[in-house]
């Protein structure tokens, strides 16, 4: 939604609302709205943190210089980068504070290059310059596979106890930073992963072990990796993941609450999740809430695979945000889903 917020500043007026105030409605947008205001838009939001509903009155933006904080989300910067070529004047963007999930900024820059947009920037991703007079190219684009969704299927296979289990995924670009981080984490856990070009194959039935992982480079993969770590030997620590607090749900506290309900041993921290693995599995047999969050639903489904009495997930319709056929695909892979 944040990417659309940026582009919407070109319109005379638009209002964004949500039917899910406890998930999408809790996501802060203040930093992005402040930047759009600096570019000439009139933004009105709910509360000091820029929650939905949001009304933007734009249409007459100007270039110049603008600052944006990346401390809570890289999506604020991505929104400005996609908007910049459409303003009609040169724009310089300076990132202040920290910049979370830099891998996603590299993806944004890759997409812009493919679309014919030139963005000059420094190696640290703190200063960006977009010249005027650029136009998005009309052409055929090849959309690659989504690594966070792939991570759910790979993690599901990794926790299975049957050595005959195997999954093969295609159309995953091997040079994407998120993919490199994900494959590194799975291998560190002891998963049997083979990457050949854009194909990834994982065989299950291996003994997993705990890991320490800086999660910032693959932030949207962390919930399912946490779920897999629940069945690894020893302790796992996923750190530098504070940004998970500001997703569709609080993916640290909400996820840990539901994992504990299922019988997992997890400890939430402000910037980390600590997992004590139980290779023997968990008891399950309870109802868990996806908190209107597709990533939490994927993580809880993985835990359900290793629950003696299974899990009942509520709010499963929210899986449609990124992977509408997730549960159907699990069924095709042999998982009992009712």
WOBEL-V781740 format. One record per residue. N is the residue number from 1. RES is the residue in one letter. OMEGA is omega in whole degrees, 0 to 359 (* if undefined). NEAR is the number of other C-alpha atoms within 8 Angstrom. D_FIRST is the distance of its C-alpha to the first C-alpha in whole Angstrom. Layout:
{{N RES OMEGA NEAR D_FIRST} {N RES OMEGA NEAR D_FIRST}}
This chain:
{{1 X 183 4 0} {2 X 178 9 4} {3 X 178 12 5} {4 X 176 8 5} {5 X 180 9 6} {6 X 181 13 9} {7 X 183 10 10} {8 X 179 10 10} {9 X 175 15 13} {10 X 184 10 15} {11 X 178 9 16} {12 X 178 8 18} {13 X 176 10 16} {14 X 179 9 13} {15 X 178 8 12} {16 X 177 8 9} {17 X 179 7 11} {18 X 173 9 11} {19 X 185 4 14} {20 X 185 8 13} {21 X 181 9 14} {22 X 177 9 15} {23 X 180 13 13} {24 X 181 12 9} {25 X 180 11 11} {26 X 184 12 13} {27 X 181 10 10} {28 X 179 8 11} {29 X 188 11 10} {30 X 185 10 14} {31 X 179 9 14} {32 X 181 12 12} {33 X 177 10 13} {34 X 179 9 16} {35 X 178 11 16} {36 X 177 13 15} {37 X 179 10 18} {38 X 180 8 20} {39 X 175 11 19} {40 X 179 10 20} {41 X 175 14 17} {42 X 187 9 18} {43 X 176 12 15} {44 X 183 8 16} {45 X 181 11 14} {46 X 178 10 16} {47 X 184 6 18} {48 X 184 7 19} {49 X 175 8 16} {50 X 179 13 13} {51 X 173 15 12} {52 X 357 13 11} {53 X 180 11 12} {54 X 174 13 11} {55 X 179 11 13} {56 X 174 13 13} {57 X 185 12 17} {58 X 177 14 17} {59 X 181 10 19} {60 X 181 7 21} {61 X 176 11 20} {62 X 177 9 22} {63 X 182 11 23} {64 X 181 9 25} {65 X 179 8 24} {66 X 177 11 21} {67 X 178 9 20} {68 X 176 13 17} {69 X 176 13 18} {70 X 186 14 17} {71 X 181 9 18} {72 X 183 10 15} {73 X 173 10 13} {74 X 182 14 13} {75 X 177 8 9} {76 X 180 15 10} {77 X 179 13 13} {78 X 180 11 11} {79 X 180 15 9} {80 X 180 10 13} {81 X 178 9 15} {82 X 180 11 13} {83 X 191 10 14} {84 X 183 11 17} {85 X 184 16 19} {86 X 183 7 18} {87 X 180 12 19} {88 X 177 10 23} {89 X 179 11 24} {90 X 179 12 25} {91 X 173 13 22} {92 X 182 12 23} {93 X 176 12 20} {94 X 179 11 22} {95 X 177 14 20} {96 X 185 10 22} {97 X 181 7 23} {98 X 173 8 22} {99 X 180 13 19} {100 X 173 11 18} {101 X 181 12 17} {102 X 179 11 19} {103 X 180 11 19} {104 X 175 9 15} {105 X 176 11 16} {106 X 176 8 19} {107 X 177 9 17} {108 X 181 10 15} {109 X 178 9 18} {110 X 179 8 20} {111 X 180 8 17} {112 X 177 12 18} {113 X 179 10 22} {114 X 181 7 22} {115 X 176 9 20} {116 X 181 10 23} {117 X 179 11 22} {118 X 177 9 24} {119 X 175 11 22} {120 X 181 7 25} {121 X 178 9 25} {122 X 184 8 27} {123 X 182 5 27} {124 X 181 5 26} {125 X 178 9 22} {126 X 182 11 23} {127 X 183 11 24} {128 X 178 12 22} {129 X 180 11 24} {130 X 182 12 22} {131 X 177 11 25} {132 X 175 10 25} {133 X 179 7 26} {134 X 183 10 24} {135 X 174 8 22} {136 X 183 8 20} {137 X 172 6 23} {138 X 183 5 23} {139 X 177 4 24} {140 X 181 4 24} {141 X 175 4 21} {142 X 182 4 22} {143 X 181 4 19} {144 X 176 7 20} {145 X 184 9 20} {146 X 184 7 17} {147 X 178 10 19} {148 X 176 9 17} {149 X 176 10 18} {150 X 180 10 22} {151 X 180 12 22} {152 X 180 13 22} {153 X 180 10 25} {154 X 179 10 27} {155 X 178 14 27} {156 X 179 11 28} {157 X 183 13 31} {158 X 183 14 32} {159 X 180 15 33} {160 X 181 12 35} {161 X 181 7 39} {162 X 180 7 40} {163 X 177 9 41} {164 X 180 7 40} {165 X 181 10 37} {166 X 176 9 35} {167 X 178 10 32} {168 X 180 8 31} {169 X 181 9 27} {170 X 179 8 27} {171 X 175 8 25} {172 X 184 13 24} {173 X 186 10 24} {174 X 184 9 27} {175 X 178 6 26} {176 X 183 9 23} {177 X 180 9 23} {178 X 179 11 21} {179 X 179 13 23} {180 X 179 10 26} {181 X 181 10 25} {182 X 181 11 25} {183 X 177 9 28} {184 X 179 8 30} {185 X 180 10 29} {186 X 179 11 30} {187 X 179 10 33} {188 X 178 9 34} {189 X 179 11 34} {190 X 179 10 36} {191 X 179 14 34} {192 X 185 9 36} {193 X 176 11 33} {194 X 177 7 34} {195 X 177 9 32} {196 X 184 6 34} {197 X 180 6 32} {198 X 179 10 28} {199 X 176 11 30} {200 X 178 12 30} {201 X 178 11 32} {202 X 176 14 33} {203 X 181 15 36} {204 X 177 16 36} {205 X 179 12 39} {206 X 176 12 39} {207 X 180 8 39} {208 X 178 14 36} {209 X 182 12 37} {210 X 181 13 35} {211 X 165 10 33} {212 X 185 8 31} {213 X 168 8 28} {214 X 190 9 26} {215 X 186 11 23} {216 X 183 11 21} {217 X 179 11 21} {218 X 192 15 20} {219 X 183 11 18} {220 X 176 7 16} {221 X 189 13 19} {222 X 181 10 21} {223 X 182 12 21} {224 X 175 15 22} {225 X 174 11 25} {226 X 179 12 26} {227 X 179 14 26} {228 X 181 14 29} {229 X 178 14 30} {230 X 182 15 31} {231 X 177 14 34} {232 X 176 15 35} {233 X 177 12 38} {234 X 185 8 38} {235 X 173 12 36} {236 X 177 12 32} {237 X 175 12 30} {238 X 188 14 27} {239 X 185 12 26} {240 X 183 9 24} {241 X 182 12 21} {242 X 181 9 20} {243 X 179 10 16} {244 X 177 10 16} {245 X 192 10 17} {246 X 178 12 13} {247 X 180 11 11} {248 X 171 11 11} {249 X 170 14 15} {250 X 188 11 17} {251 X 170 14 18} {252 X 185 12 21} {253 X 181 9 23} {254 X 180 10 21} {255 X 181 11 22} {256 X 179 13 25} {257 X 181 8 26} {258 X 177 11 26} {259 X 177 14 28} {260 X 179 10 30} {261 X 180 9 31} {262 X 179 15 31} {263 X 179 9 34} {264 X 180 12 32} {265 X 184 11 33} {266 X 180 12 30} {267 X 178 8 30} {268 X 172 10 27} {269 X 180 8 27} {270 X 187 5 25} {271 X 186 8 24} {272 X 169 13 26} {273 X 178 14 26} {274 X 184 12 30} {275 X 170 13 31} {276 X 187 13 35} {277 X 176 15 35} {278 X 184 12 37} {279 X 181 9 38} {280 X 182 5 40} {281 X 180 9 37} {282 X 185 11 36} {283 X 181 10 38} {284 X 180 12 34} {285 X 183 11 35} {286 X 175 9 33} {287 X 178 8 30} {288 X 187 12 26} {289 X 178 9 23} {290 X 177 13 20} {291 X 178 10 18} {292 X 187 12 15} {293 X 182 12 14} {294 X 181 14 15} {295 X 176 10 16} {296 X 178 13 19} {297 X 178 13 20} {298 X 181 11 21} {299 X 181 14 22} {300 X 176 14 24} {301 X 179 10 25} {302 X 178 15 27} {303 X 178 14 29} {304 X 180 10 30} {305 X 182 11 32} {306 X 176 12 34} {307 X 182 14 35} {308 X 182 9 38} {309 X 178 7 37} {310 X 177 12 34} {311 X 172 14 31} {312 X 181 8 29} {313 X 176 12 25} {314 X 182 8 24} {315 X 187 9 20} {316 X 179 10 20} {317 X 181 5 18} {318 X 176 9 15} {319 X 184 14 16} {320 X 182 9 15} {321 X 183 7 11} {322 X 188 7 13} {323 X 186 9 16} {324 X 185 8 18} {325 X 183 7 21} {326 X 183 8 21} {327 X 175 8 24} {328 X 178 7 26} {329 X 175 8 26} {330 X 178 12 27} {331 X 179 10 30} {332 X 178 7 31} {333 X 176 6 32} {334 X 180 6 34} {335 X 177 8 32} {336 X 179 6 33} {337 X 180 6 30} {338 X * 2 31}}
